[in-house]
């Protein structure tokens, strides 16, 4: 059912947890009023899919820049002539997919990105969807005792699981702009529960790709609680599934969601252009 509170765009929620499709917007010709409605839908639904677009790389970057300064990936090469755009390409013979497994983007950075957007250049007719999980809901669903413990914890985030000797995704040395050792050894600290800078809501902020341990705890001590949080945070009732179509632009709030691609399209090509927006230091 469409949301009638929007005047310039049609907003159709995907699930009761998060996510919405947006129709009636042309991102190549966007005025301030329509952008304000899109931004409101983004903050309300955490994940938005704006359908039926025909965007050049410059137009995609221009839309992203309305949310804030664009971020260039520290370790991966961007598109020729557009370093802010990562081309995420899977050819029919590729065995691995990019960024497999639940995660929030680049939380090994001191200032993880505000949000990420994928523009679907070529996607399979069936398969290649993305799952998202609402981390506001994950935090809200916890018991008072668990919240009290987590509110004081600091997580250590690092690139080891993704950029180490046995990376968990299809990141080859040819795609890196830094040596693998530097990428793998990068670490930073973030609160396990962060407060969203725009909504003021608390969200769980750990993920299997990058959260290695708790500050002041050993990895062995951290492992049982992290395993529980990783599983709890992506319970089905917190999730939505986004189906891609050619010309769809999907965007998610990296401050309060996790996501994972679905590997169910081997033998088919999938090409996406990703742009990210610089974020703040989690608090």
N, C-alpha and C positions, 0 to 999 in steps of 0.2 A: 504493500500500500504506500502510495506517495505521501510525502510530508507536505501538508498544505501551508505550513508556516513560511515557505520560501516563495518569493514572488517571481524571481527571474529564472530559476532553475527548478527542475523536477528531481526530488531526492527520494530514492526508494531504499529503505533499509534492507540489508541482506539477512540479518539474524537479530535476535533479541540481545545479543552480547555486544556486537560491534559490526561496523562495515555498512556502506551504502553505495548504491550506484547513482550517478548524476547524469541527467540528460538535459539537453537544451542549451549547452554551453559550447561556444566555439573559442578555444583557448588561443587561437591565432588572432582573435579580435576581441579582447577582453576589456571591459570598462571597470571602473572602480567599484560600482555597485554590485555587479555580478561577482567580482572577485571577493568582495566582502561576504557574500552568501556562500561561496565555495569554501572560504576559510572557516566560516561558522560551521558548515557541515563537517569539515575536517576535524575541528575540535570536538564536535558533538559525537561523531561516529568513529573517530580514530583512524579509520581506513576508508578511503573513497576511491571509486573507479569512475572516471569521467569517460563516457563512451563516445565513439564516432568522431575521433580527431584525425587530422592530417597535419602533422607538425614537422617542421624542419628542426635540426639540432638547435639552431639559434632560437627558434620559437619555444622549444621545450625549456631551454635555459632561461629565457625571458620570463616564462610563467613561474619557474622555480624561484627566480630572483625576487619575485614579489613577496615571498615568505622570509627572505633573508639572504645573506651572502652565500654564494655557492662554495661547496667544499670540494677540493681536489683530493683524491685518494692518496694517502701517504705512500702506499706500497705497490699499487697496481697502475698499469699504463692506461691512459684514457684514449678516447677516439682521436684519430688524426685530425688536427686542427681544432679539436674541442676537448682539451684535457679534463674538463669537468664532467664529461660523459664517459661512463664505462659501458662498453658494448659487451653484453652477456650473451654469448653465442654458444649454442650446442648443436653440433652437426649430427647427422643421423648415425655416424659410427662412434661418437663419443660415449665412453662408458660411465663417466662421472658427470654430475651436474654441479653448477656453481652454488656454493654456500648451502650445501645440504645440511639439514638439521635445524632445530629451533634455535633462534638467536635474535638479538637486537644488533643493529649495525655498529661496527667499529667502537665498541665500548672499551677497547684497550686504549683509546685516546683520552686525554684529559678532558676534552670537550667533545663527547660523542655528538653525532649529527642530530639536528632537530627532527628531520624527517627525510625519507627517501621516496623517489618516484621512479617507476618503471613505465616506459612507453613501449607498447607491443608493436614491433615492426613486422614480425612473422611468427605466428604461433600455430601449433597443431590444431586441427579441427576438434579433437578430443584429447584431453590430457594436458599436463603442464600447469595445473592450477597452483595457487599459493594459499596456505593456511595462515591465519593470524590469530593471536591470542591477546585478550584484554587484560593488562596487568593491573589496572585499577580493580577489576573484579577479583583477580587473584588475591590481592592484598585485602580487600574488603571481606572476602570469604573466610579469612583466617580467624582463629580463636583469639580472644584478648591476650592470653598468655604468649602465644606465638608472636603476635604483633609487638608486644612489649619487649621480647627478646630481639626481634629483628630490627626494631627502630634504633637500636644502639650499635648495630654491626656495620662494619666496613668491608666491602668486597675488594679483593685484588683481582683486577682484570688484566689479561695478557694475550698475546698473539700466538702462543706456543701451539695450541691445538689446531690452528688453521694454517700457520706458516711454518710449522716445524718439519722435521725430516719425513714424517708421515702425515701430510696434510689431509684434512677430512673433506676437502672439496677439490674441484678441478682447477687448482691454482698451480700452474707450471712456472718454472724459473723464467721462461720467456715473457710471462705476463707481469713480472715484478720489476719495479723501478728501484728497489732496494735489495740488498742481499738477504737471503732467507734467514740468516742468523740474527740480523738486526731486527727484522720483523717479528721473529719468534720470541725474542728476549724483551720486547717492549712490554712494560707493565705500568698500571696506574691504579689509583684508589677511587672507589665510588661508594656512597651509602647503599646498603642493601635495599632500603626503602627510600625512594626519592620523592620530592614534592614537585609536581608539574608547575613550571614557572608561569603558565597562563591560566590554568584552571584552578590551581591550588590544591588539587587532589593528590593523595598519596598513591604510589604505584610500586609494586615489587620490581626490583631492578637487578636481577641476576639472569644469566643465560648460559647454556652448556658450552657454547663456542668459546667464550672469553672469560667467564668467572672461574678462577683457579682455586681460590681459598679465601678464608676470612682473615682480616688483619689481626695479627697476634695469635692465630691458630696455625697449626701445621696442616699440610694437605690431607694427611690421614685423619686428623680430627675434623676437618671441614667436610670431608667426602660424604658422610651419611646425611648431614643436614642439607648440603647442596643437592644431593640426589633427590631428597624429598621435595625441595623447592622446585627443581627442574621439572619433576613429574606433576606436582600440584599446579604449577603456574600455567599449564597448557591443558587442563581438564577440558573435555569436550564442551561443557556448558559455557566456557569462556571464549569460544572460538567462532570464526567464520571461515568460509571457503570462497575465495575469489576466482572466478572463471575468467580467463583472458580471451579477448577477441582482437584481431588485427585492428589497430587504431585506438585501442583503449589505453588510457593513462591512469595507472594506479598509484596512489600515494598513501603512505602510512606514517603515523606519529611514532617516531622511534623512542620517544621518552616514556611511552606507556603501552607499548605493544612488543610482542615477539612475532616472528614469522618463520615459515619453512616452506621451501618449494617441494612439490610432489614429483617424484621420479617415476612417471608412468607413461612415458612417451618415447622410449628408446626406438631408434630408427626414423625419427622425425626431426626436422629442424625447428629450432626456437631461437629467435633473435630479439633481444630487448635492449633498450637504451636506459641506463640508470643515471640519475642526477641526485645529488644529496645537498642538503642545506645545512650550513654550519649551526651548531647548537651551543648550549651553555654548559657550564660545569655543574653536574648534578648536585643537588643539595637536599 
